[in-house]
Amino acid sequence: VVFPPPIAQPDRNETWPSWSPDGRYLYFCSAPPLPLQQFSKIKYDLMRVRYDLETDRWGEPETVLAARDSALSATEPRVSPDGRWLLFCLTEWGNFPIYRGDSDLYLMDLETRKYRRLEINSDQADSWHCWSSNGRWVVFSSKRLDGLFARPHFSYVDAQGHFHKPFL
């Protein structure tokens, strides 16, 4: 097991690692540790760190979206196969979104760093997403039917990053 120093900081909790399709960046979420009694105050930043396979060197961690800017906690970063879009969850606090009814899916354009809440969200937990190999579909878990069970939903994504009505 390898613990690269840039992503194994003793003063941070890191979670949800996910490689970009080209293998040049590792996306993850990071937050300062807080006492157990303050668990509902933990908010994770969305981060990435560059990796050079040829030299086996790590860059410095870079904040993609700070919790202080969004006022929310980021989880589950997943880059689209073409490297253009970053799909992730934001919730009021914590790092396990399927248990949070306020968990919503967000999309960031990695060229502009602008992000938005997706129109396919419901009033229940939406999370655990994954891109199709061609980047035109996503599957995600949603508790929208009964608020209790998470079920897979599929949504078509067009080239402009617009998501279409999901189906079960």
MDTraj code that builds the backbone (N, CA, C; nanometers):
import mdtraj as md
import numpy as np

residues = "VAL VAL PHE PRO PRO PRO ILE ALA GLN PRO ASP ARG ASN GLU THR TRP PRO SER TRP SER PRO ASP GLY ARG TYR LEU TYR PHE CYS SER ALA PRO PRO LEU PRO LEU GLN GLN PHE SER LYS ILE LYS TYR ASP LEU MET ARG VAL ARG TYR ASP LEU GLU THR ASP ARG TRP GLY GLU PRO GLU THR VAL LEU ALA ALA ARG ASP SER ALA LEU SER ALA THR GLU PRO ARG VAL SER PRO ASP GLY ARG TRP LEU LEU PHE CYS LEU THR GLU TRP GLY ASN PHE PRO ILE TYR ARG GLY ASP SER ASP LEU TYR LEU MET ASP LEU GLU THR ARG LYS TYR ARG ARG LEU GLU ILE ASN SER ASP GLN ALA ASP SER TRP HIS CYS TRP SER SER ASN GLY ARG TRP VAL VAL PHE SER SER LYS ARG LEU ASP GLY LEU PHE ALA ARG PRO HIS PHE SER TYR VAL ASP ALA GLN GLY HIS PHE HIS LYS PRO PHE LEU".split()
xyz = np.array([
    [0.0844, -0.1175, 0.0000],
    [0.0000, 0.0000, 0.0000],
    [0.0886, 0.1234, 0.0000],
    [0.0543, 0.2195, -0.0857],
    [0.1301, 0.3426, -0.0974],
    [0.0445, 0.4583, -0.0465],
    [0.1054, 0.5458, 0.0316],
    [0.0375, 0.6649, 0.0823],
    [0.1152, 0.7880, 0.0361],
    [0.0880, 0.8373, -0.0860],
    [0.1604, 0.9543, -0.1350],
    [0.1389, 1.0741, -0.0426],
    [0.2455, 1.1416, -0.0036],
    [0.2337, 1.2544, 0.0898],
    [0.1296, 1.3603, 0.0524],
    [0.1148, 1.3985, -0.0755],
    [0.0162, 1.5034, -0.1055],
    [-0.1288, 1.4652, -0.0729],
    [-0.1562, 1.3339, -0.0662],
    [-0.2941, 1.2929, -0.0385],
    [-0.3031, 1.2042, 0.0852],
    [-0.2100, 1.2183, 0.1720],
    [-0.2124, 1.1456, 0.3001],
    [-0.1693, 1.2420, 0.4100],
    [-0.2382, 1.3531, 0.4163],
    [-0.2030, 1.4573, 0.5127],
    [-0.2553, 1.4204, 0.6517],
    [-0.1721, 1.4340, 0.7549],
    [-0.2184, 1.3994, 0.8894],
    [-0.3250, 1.4937, 0.9439],
    [-0.3355, 1.6134, 0.8860],
    [-0.4347, 1.7100, 0.9334],
    [-0.5591, 1.7152, 0.8446],
    [-0.5784, 1.6136, 0.7588],
    [-0.6939, 1.6080, 0.6694],
    [-0.7484, 1.4653, 0.6647],
    [-0.8774, 1.4536, 0.6411],
    [-0.9403, 1.3249, 0.6107],
    [-0.9712, 1.3242, 0.4622],
    [-0.9183, 1.2265, 0.3902],
    [-0.9415, 1.2167, 0.2467],
    [-1.0296, 1.0958, 0.2176],
    [-1.1175, 1.1112, 0.1187],
    [-1.2087, 1.0036, 0.0831],
    [-1.2520, 1.0167, -0.0626],
    [-1.3182, 0.9166, -0.1145],
    [-1.3766, 0.9137, -0.2483],
    [-1.2757, 0.9372, -0.3617],
    [-1.1643, 0.8650, -0.3651],
    [-1.0689, 0.8844, -0.4758],
    [-1.1252, 0.8335, -0.6086],
    [-1.0940, 0.9053, -0.7152],
    [-1.1403, 0.8678, -0.8485],
    [-1.0457, 0.9283, -0.9527],
    [-0.9924, 0.8443, -1.0395],
    [-0.8995, 0.8905, -1.1430],
    [-0.9730, 0.9578, -1.2581],
    [-0.9088, 1.0581, -1.3172],
    [-0.9577, 1.1132, -1.4434],
    [-0.9298, 1.0081, -1.5508],
    [-1.0067, 1.0058, -1.6608],
    [-0.9877, 0.9025, -1.7625],
    [-0.8471, 0.8971, -1.8213],
    [-0.7780, 1.0106, -1.8266],
    [-0.6422, 1.0103, -1.8825],
    [-0.5364, 0.9713, -1.7793],
    [-0.5757, 0.9496, -1.6558],
    [-0.4828, 0.9071, -1.5513],
    [-0.3906, 1.0161, -1.5003],
    [-0.4160, 1.1410, -1.5367],
    [-0.3281, 1.2507, -1.4951],
    [-0.3686, 1.3149, -1.3633],
    [-0.4937, 1.2957, -1.3226],
    [-0.5415, 1.3546, -1.1977],
    [-0.6147, 1.2515, -1.1139],
    [-0.5942, 1.2603, -0.9855],
    [-0.6734, 1.1847, -0.8907],
    [-0.7635, 1.2851, -0.8200],
    [-0.8932, 1.2686, -0.8380],
    [-0.9916, 1.3535, -0.7706],
    [-1.0268, 1.2872, -0.6382],
    [-1.0555, 1.3688, -0.5366],
    [-1.0919, 1.3153, -0.4061],
    [-1.1586, 1.4254, -0.3249],
    [-1.2050, 1.3904, -0.2078],
    [-1.2675, 1.4865, -0.1178],
    [-1.1862, 1.4907, 0.0106],
    [-1.1785, 1.6085, 0.0707],
    [-1.0908, 1.6272, 0.1860],
    [-1.1530, 1.7262, 0.2839],
    [-1.1372, 1.6959, 0.4129],
    [-1.1889, 1.7835, 0.5186],
    [-1.0975, 1.7737, 0.6399],
    [-1.0949, 1.8781, 0.7206],
    [-1.0189, 1.8694, 0.8456],
    [-1.0911, 1.7764, 0.9425],
    [-1.0171, 1.6991, 1.0200],
    [-1.0838, 1.6130, 1.1178],
    [-1.1456, 1.6970, 1.2291],
    [-1.2610, 1.6558, 1.2731],
    [-1.3292, 1.7216, 1.3843],
    [-1.3617, 1.6153, 1.4895],
    [-1.3809, 1.6560, 1.6132],
    [-1.4211, 1.5594, 1.7160],
    [-1.5531, 1.4922, 1.6769],
    [-1.5707, 1.3694, 1.7193],
    [-1.6891, 1.2917, 1.6850],
    [-1.8188, 1.3664, 1.7169],
    [-1.8194, 1.4431, 1.8226],
    [-1.9398, 1.5169, 1.8628],
    [-1.9781, 1.6242, 1.7596],
    [-1.8856, 1.6606, 1.6708],
    [-1.9116, 1.7640, 1.5707],
    [-1.9270, 1.7063, 1.4296],
    [-1.9622, 1.5777, 1.4206],
    [-1.9699, 1.5120, 1.2896],
    [-2.0628, 1.5850, 1.1926],
    [-2.1667, 1.6490, 1.2429],
    [-2.2608, 1.7163, 1.1526],
    [-2.2105, 1.8533, 1.1054],
    [-2.0879, 1.8872, 1.1386],
    [-2.0275, 2.0122, 1.0914],
    [-1.9180, 1.9875, 0.9879],
    [-1.8887, 1.8608, 0.9605],
    [-1.7812, 1.8283, 0.8662],
    [-1.8285, 1.8531, 0.7230],
    [-1.7521, 1.9354, 0.6528],
    [-1.7801, 1.9641, 0.5118],
    [-1.6533, 1.9372, 0.4312],
    [-1.6681, 1.8579, 0.3280],
    [-1.5555, 1.8162, 0.2455],
    [-1.5374, 1.9067, 0.1241],
    [-1.4116, 1.9419, 0.0987],
    [-1.3733, 2.0138, -0.0228],
    [-1.3573, 1.9122, -0.1353],
    [-1.3824, 1.9550, -0.2575],
    [-1.3562, 1.8741, -0.3756],
    [-1.2153, 1.9100, -0.4227],
    [-1.1293, 1.8091, -0.4325],
    [-0.9875, 1.8301, -0.4596],
    [-0.9424, 1.7464, -0.5793],
    [-0.8222, 1.7781, -0.6272],
    [-0.7543, 1.6907, -0.7230],
    [-0.6049, 1.7095, -0.7055],
    [-0.5306, 1.6085, -0.7468],
    [-0.3853, 1.6154, -0.7437],
    [-0.3342, 1.5539, -0.8735],
    [-0.2366, 1.6202, -0.9313],
    [-0.1773, 1.5724, -1.0566],
    [-0.0825, 1.4565, -1.0277],
    [-0.0790, 1.3623, -1.1221],
    [0.0140, 1.2503, -1.1121],
    [0.0815, 1.2311, -1.2468],
    [0.2147, 1.2174, -1.2448],
    [0.2923, 1.1940, -1.3656],
    [0.3399, 1.0490, -1.3630],
    [0.2802, 0.9674, -1.4458],
    [0.3115, 0.8248, -1.4494],
    [0.4563, 0.7984, -1.4912],
    [0.5072, 0.8771, -1.5848],
    [0.6424, 0.8545, -1.6352],
    [0.7497, 0.8772, -1.5282],
    [0.7279, 0.9765, -1.4422],
    [0.8269, 1.0064, -1.3378],
    [0.7837, 0.9569, -1.2001],
    [0.6619, 0.9037, -1.1910],
    [0.6044, 0.8581, -1.0645],
    [0.6087, 0.9696, -0.9599],
    [0.5659, 1.0890, -1.0029],
    [0.5646, 1.2053, -0.9127],
    [0.4240, 1.2608, -0.8996],
    [0.3945, 1.3027, -0.7775],
    [0.2674, 1.3651, -0.7451],
    [0.2866, 1.5160, -0.7378],
    [0.1848, 1.5879, -0.7819],
    [0.1851, 1.7330, -0.7686],
    [0.1302, 1.7729, -0.6326],
    [0.0967, 1.8989, -0.6211],
    [0.0365, 1.9491, -0.4975],
    [-0.1159, 1.9441, -0.5097],
    [-0.1847, 1.9120, -0.4012],
    [-0.3314, 1.9099, -0.4067],
    [-0.3869, 2.0469, -0.4458],
    [-0.4912, 2.0437, -0.5257],
    [-0.5557, 2.1645, -0.5767],
    [-0.7041, 2.1592, -0.5411],
    [-0.7564, 2.2665, -0.4878],
    [-0.8985, 2.2719, -0.4547],
    [-0.9780, 2.3012, -0.5811],
    [-1.0705, 2.2125, -0.6128],
    [-1.1580, 2.2296, -0.7278],
    [-1.2834, 2.3066, -0.6856],
    [-1.3379, 2.2718, -0.5688],
    [-1.4522, 2.3425, -0.5124],
    [-1.4408, 2.3375, -0.3604],
    [-1.4231, 2.4515, -0.2991],
    [-1.4080, 2.4596, -0.1537],
    [-1.5452, 2.4565, -0.0857],
    [-1.5521, 2.3859, 0.0239],
    [-1.6766, 2.3797, 0.1016],
    [-1.7181, 2.5189, 0.1479],
    [-1.6223, 2.6036, 0.1785],
    [-1.6563, 2.7392, 0.2241],
    [-1.7238, 2.8201, 0.1137],
    [-1.6959, 2.7883, -0.0131],
    [-1.7575, 2.8595, -0.1245],
    [-1.8970, 2.8062, -0.1578],
    [-1.9151, 2.6754, -0.1469],
    [-2.0455, 2.6165, -0.1782],
    [-2.1361, 2.6094, -0.0560],
    [-2.0757, 2.6168, 0.0642],
    [-2.1467, 2.6000, 0.1920],
    [-2.2011, 2.4587, 0.2065],
    [-2.1495, 2.3663, 0.1250],
    [-2.1942, 2.2279, 0.1272],
    [-2.0736, 2.1349, 0.1290],
    [-2.1009, 2.0071, 0.1482],
    [-1.9967, 1.9053, 0.1536],
    [-1.9970, 1.8242, 0.0242],
    [-1.8813, 1.8111, -0.0385],
    [-1.8686, 1.7418, -0.1672],
    [-1.8318, 1.5951, -0.1475],
    [-1.8872, 1.5102, -0.2354],
    [-1.8552, 1.3671, -0.2339],
    [-1.8610, 1.3113, -0.3748],
    [-1.8043, 1.1944, -0.3917],
    [-1.8165, 1.1118, -0.5119],
    [-1.7816, 1.1806, -0.6442],
    [-1.6642, 1.2391, -0.6576],
    [-1.6288, 1.3003, -0.7866],
    [-1.6063, 1.1936, -0.8943],
    [-1.6648, 1.2147, -1.0118],
    [-1.6478, 1.1240, -1.1248],
    [-1.6354, 1.2065, -1.2519],
    [-1.5230, 1.1929, -1.3218],
    [-1.4978, 1.2672, -1.4452],
    [-1.5548, 1.1891, -1.5634],
    [-1.6177, 1.2613, -1.6563],
    [-1.6734, 1.1980, -1.7761],
    [-1.5601, 1.1377, -1.8599],
    [-1.5913, 1.0364, -1.9411],
    [-1.4880, 0.9717, -2.0224],
    [-1.4101, 1.0658, -2.1132],
    [-1.4726, 1.1761, -2.1585],
    [-1.4011, 1.2713, -2.2449],
    [-1.3225, 1.3748, -2.1650],
    [-1.3323, 1.3705, -2.0307],
    [-1.2571, 1.4619, -1.9458],
    [-1.3173, 1.6011, -1.9340],
    [-1.4327, 1.6246, -1.9901],
    [-1.4933, 1.7585, -1.9908],
    [-1.5734, 1.7896, -1.8648],
    [-1.6463, 1.6916, -1.8138],
    [-1.7409, 1.7139, -1.7055],
    [-1.7002, 1.6422, -1.5779],
    [-1.7334, 1.7025, -1.4669],
    [-1.7132, 1.6401, -1.3357],
    [-1.8491, 1.6307, -1.2689],
    [-1.8931, 1.5085, -1.2448],
    [-2.0197, 1.4823, -1.1781],
    [-1.9894, 1.4505, -1.0322],
    [-2.0614, 1.5138, -0.9398],
    [-2.0350, 1.4937, -0.7971],
    [-2.1607, 1.5234, -0.7172],
    [-2.1573, 1.4935, -0.5892],
    [-2.2693, 1.5202, -0.4996],
    [-2.2336, 1.6342, -0.4055],
    [-2.3344, 1.7103, -0.3684],
    [-2.3220, 1.8074, -0.2608],
    [-2.4343, 1.7807, -0.1619],
    [-2.4007, 1.7900, -0.0351],
    [-2.4964, 1.7696, 0.0720],
    [-2.4620, 1.8652, 0.1861],
    [-2.5507, 1.8803, 0.2803],
    [-2.5293, 1.9780, 0.3874],
    [-2.4023, 1.9498, 0.4677],
    [-2.3750, 1.8213, 0.4935],
    [-2.2552, 1.7850, 0.5690],
    [-2.2243, 1.6373, 0.5461],
    [-2.1044, 1.5977, 0.5832],
    [-2.0669, 1.4568, 0.5802],
    [-2.0137, 1.4083, 0.4474],
    [-1.9933, 1.2749, 0.4415],
    [-1.9351, 1.2171, 0.3205],
    [-2.0025, 1.0873, 0.2771],
    [-2.1225, 1.0619, 0.3227],
    [-2.1942, 0.9421, 0.2798],
    [-2.3323, 0.9848, 0.2309],
    [-2.3410, 1.0321, 0.1064],
    [-2.4609, 1.1008, 0.0586],
    [-2.5882, 1.0181, 0.0492],
    [-2.5779, 0.8887, 0.0318],
    [-2.7001, 0.8097, 0.0178],
    [-2.7841, 0.8134, 0.1449],
    [-2.7208, 0.8449, 0.2582],
    [-2.7936, 0.8570, 0.3847],
    [-2.8455, 0.9985, 0.4096],
    [-2.8174, 1.0887, 0.3192],
    [-2.8564, 1.2284, 0.3375],
    [-2.9676, 1.2632, 0.2381],
    [-3.0853, 1.2920, 0.2877],
    [-3.1985, 1.3241, 0.2011],
    [-3.1760, 1.4481, 0.1158],
    [-3.0832, 1.5337, 0.1572],
    [-3.0558, 1.6565, 0.0818],
    [-2.9454, 1.6388, -0.0223],
    [-2.8975, 1.5174, -0.0410],
    [-2.7900, 1.4923, -0.1372],
    [-2.8406, 1.5127, -0.2798],
    [-2.7692, 1.5964, -0.3542],
    [-2.8041, 1.6237, -0.4933],
    [-2.6824, 1.6063, -0.5827],
    [-2.7090, 1.5781, -0.7095],
    [-2.6049, 1.5661, -0.8113],
    [-2.5761, 1.7032, -0.8713],
    [-2.4485, 1.7294, -0.8926],
    [-2.4025, 1.8545, -0.9528],
    [-2.3079, 1.8224, -1.0674],
    [-2.2976, 1.9146, -1.1605],
    [-2.2092, 1.8986, -1.2753],
    [-2.1206, 2.0210, -1.2869],
    [-1.9903, 1.9973, -1.3031],
    [-1.8949, 2.1059, -1.3252],
    [-1.8334, 2.0900, -1.4640],
    [-1.8285, 2.2000, -1.5361],
    [-1.7569, 2.2056, -1.6624],
    [-1.6103, 2.2279, -1.6257],
    [-1.5252, 2.1309, -1.6517],
    [-1.3848, 2.1415, -1.6101],
    [-1.3068, 2.2448, -1.6896],
    [-1.3631, 2.2931, -1.8011],
    [-1.2965, 2.3991, -1.8770],
    [-1.3193, 2.5357, -1.8125],
    [-1.4380, 2.5564, -1.7569],
    [-1.4721, 2.6876, -1.7000],
    [-1.4786, 2.6871, -1.5477],
    [-1.4869, 2.5699, -1.4879],
    [-1.5048, 2.5494, -1.3429],
    [-1.6410, 2.5976, -1.2933],
    [-1.7330, 2.6251, -1.3830],
    [-1.8692, 2.6586, -1.3423],
    [-1.9423, 2.5286, -1.3133],
    [-2.0258, 2.5320, -1.2108],
    [-2.1009, 2.4122, -1.1754],
    [-2.2458, 2.4485, -1.1499],
    [-2.3298, 2.3453, -1.1580],
    [-2.4728, 2.3667, -1.1360],
    [-2.5372, 2.2409, -1.0785],
    [-2.6459, 2.2654, -1.0054],
    [-2.7282, 2.1554, -0.9548],
    [-2.8055, 2.0996, -1.0741],
    [-2.8075, 1.9678, -1.0869],
    [-2.8735, 1.9068, -1.2018],
    [-3.0247, 1.9061, -1.1879],
    [-3.0882, 1.9214, -1.3019],
    [-3.2336, 1.9240, -1.3089],
    [-3.2961, 1.7868, -1.2839],
    [-3.2182, 1.6823, -1.2812],
    [-3.2709, 1.5472, -1.2606],
    [-3.2822, 1.5097, -1.1127],
    [-3.2427, 1.5989, -1.0225],
    [-3.2513, 1.5689, -0.8799],
    [-3.3958, 1.5626, -0.8331],
    [-3.4143, 1.4934, -0.7205],
    [-3.5462, 1.4830, -0.6584],
    [-3.5387, 1.5457, -0.5199],
    [-3.6450, 1.5303, -0.4434],
    [-3.6437, 1.5819, -0.3068],
    [-3.5910, 1.4776, -0.2081],
    [-3.5393, 1.3669, -0.2597],
    [-3.4778, 1.2621, -0.1783],
    [-3.3308, 1.2473, -0.2189],
    [-3.2601, 1.1556, -0.1544],
    [-3.1173, 1.1353, -0.1829],
    [-3.0946, 1.0888, -0.3264],
    [-3.0072, 1.1604, -0.3958],
    [-2.9608, 1.1222, -0.5289],
    [-2.8086, 1.1183, -0.5230],
    [-2.7500, 1.0030, -0.5541],
    [-2.6043, 0.9873, -0.5413],
    [-2.5597, 0.8598, -0.6129],
    [-2.4411, 0.8108, -0.5792],
    [-2.3828, 0.6855, -0.6316],
    [-2.3938, 0.6797, -0.7838],
    [-2.3331, 0.7737, -0.8508],
    [-2.3432, 0.7902, -0.9946],
    [-2.2223, 0.7331, -1.0680],
    [-2.2434, 0.7055, -1.1945],
    [-2.1365, 0.6525, -1.2798],
    [-2.1686, 0.6873, -1.4250],
    [-2.0649, 0.7229, -1.5000],
    [-2.0795, 0.7535, -1.6422],
    [-2.0780, 0.6258, -1.7250],
    [-2.1471, 0.6258, -1.8380],
    [-2.1326, 0.5174, -1.9352],
    [-1.9988, 0.5367, -2.0062],
    [-1.9528, 0.4355, -2.0767],
    [-1.8221, 0.4433, -2.1429],
    [-1.8169, 0.5493, -2.2521],
    [-1.9311, 0.5851, -2.3112],
    [-1.9315, 0.6886, -2.4143],
    [-1.9675, 0.8265, -2.3584],
    [-1.9964, 0.8368, -2.2292],
    [-2.0257, 0.9644, -2.1662],
    [-2.1625, 1.0218, -2.1991],
    [-2.2486, 0.9449, -2.2607],
    [-2.3815, 0.9943, -2.2977],
    [-2.4908, 0.9485, -2.2011],
    [-2.4545, 0.8679, -2.1040],
    [-2.5505, 0.8205, -2.0046],
    [-2.4870, 0.8234, -1.8667],
    [-2.5697, 0.8456, -1.7670],
    [-2.5262, 0.8246, -1.6285],
    [-2.6295, 0.7356, -1.5612],
    [-2.5799, 0.6578, -1.4684],
    [-2.6679, 0.5829, -1.3800],
    [-2.6422, 0.6390, -1.2406],
    [-2.7471, 0.6534, -1.1637],
    [-2.7321, 0.7042, -1.0277],
    [-2.8379, 0.6400, -0.9401],
    [-2.8117, 0.6396, -0.8111],
    [-2.9080, 0.5856, -0.7156],
    [-2.9947, 0.6986, -0.6637],
    [-3.1232, 0.6687, -0.6514],
    [-3.2165, 0.7679, -0.6012],
    [-3.3181, 0.7018, -0.5093],
    [-3.3524, 0.7745, -0.4043],
    [-3.4572, 0.7287, -0.3131],
    [-3.5891, 0.8003, -0.3431],
    [-3.6021, 0.8539, -0.4640],
    [-3.7170, 0.9364, -0.5007],
    [-3.8514, 0.8653, -0.4947],
    [-3.8560, 0.7352, -0.5068],
    [-3.9854, 0.6667, -0.5095],
    [-4.0514, 0.6557, -0.3725],
    [-3.9705, 0.6292, -0.2688],
    [-4.0298, 0.6107, -0.1362],
    [-3.9469, 0.6693, -0.0224],
    [-3.8328, 0.7290, -0.0527],
    [-3.7484, 0.7869, 0.0513],
    [-3.6724, 0.6848, 0.1325],
    [-3.6910, 0.5570, 0.1032],
    [-3.6286, 0.4515, 0.1824],
    [-3.5250, 0.3715, 0.1035],
    [-3.5671, 0.3175, -0.0111],
    [-3.4784, 0.2337, -0.0907],
    [-3.4163, 0.3126, -0.2061],
    [-3.2868, 0.2949, -0.2262],
    [-3.2186, 0.3558, -0.3398],
    [-3.2307, 0.2622, -0.4596],
    [-3.2744, 0.3177, -0.5698],
    [-3.2913, 0.2386, -0.6916],
    [-3.2138, 0.3052, -0.8052],
    [-3.1620, 0.2250, -0.8998],
    [-3.0865, 0.2838, -1.0112],
    [-3.1775, 0.3565, -1.1093],
    [-3.1351, 0.4747, -1.1474],
    [-3.2038, 0.5542, -1.2489],
    [-3.1019, 0.5893, -1.3564],
    [-3.1486, 0.5993, -1.4799],
    [-3.0635, 0.6308, -1.5932],
    [-3.1079, 0.7631, -1.6537],
    [-3.0111, 0.8417, -1.6974],
    [-3.0409, 0.9686, -1.7624],
    [-2.9481, 0.9866, -1.8818],
    [-3.0055, 1.0306, -1.9931],
    [-2.9269, 1.0622, -2.1114],
    [-2.8629, 1.1999, -2.0933],
    [-2.7362, 1.2133, -2.1361],
    [-2.6627, 1.3396, -2.1272],
    [-2.6221, 1.3803, -2.2683],
    [-2.6635, 1.4992, -2.3111],
    [-2.6249, 1.5422, -2.4452],
    [-2.4860, 1.6076, -2.4428],
    [-2.4356, 1.6448, -2.5587],
    [-2.2996, 1.6988, -2.5713],
    [-2.2806, 1.8309, -2.4976],
    [-2.3895, 1.9040, -2.4719],
    [-2.3807, 2.0310, -2.4002],
    [-2.3905, 2.0123, -2.2480],
    [-2.4021, 1.8889, -2.2026],
    [-2.4101, 1.8622, -2.0592],
    [-2.5497, 1.8751, -2.0014],
    [-2.6515, 1.8673, -2.0851],
    [-2.7896, 1.8704, -2.0371],
    [-2.8357, 1.7273, -2.0101],
    [-2.8926, 1.7081, -1.8942],
    [-2.9402, 1.5760, -1.8544],
    [-3.0900, 1.5677, -1.8822],
    [-3.1326, 1.4543, -1.9333],
    [-3.2727, 1.4347, -1.9699],
    [-3.3439, 1.3513, -1.8641],
    [-3.4757, 1.3557, -1.8671],
    [-3.5576, 1.2924, -1.7649],
    [-3.5101, 1.1498, -1.7352],
    [-3.4795, 1.1224, -1.6089],
    [-3.4318, 0.9877, -1.5736],
    [-3.5446, 0.8851, -1.5718],
    [-3.5059, 0.7613, -1.5940],
    [-3.6026, 0.6520, -1.5831],
    [-3.5436, 0.5421, -1.4973],
    [-3.6341, 0.4656, -1.4353],
    [-3.5964, 0.3582, -1.3439],
    [-3.5485, 0.2372, -1.4207],
])
top = md.Topology()
chain = top.add_chain()
for i, resn in enumerate(residues, 1):
    res = top.add_residue(resn, chain, resSeq=i)
    for name in ("N", "CA", "C"):
        top.add_atom(name, md.element.get_by_symbol(name[0]), res)
traj = md.Trajectory(xyz[None], top)
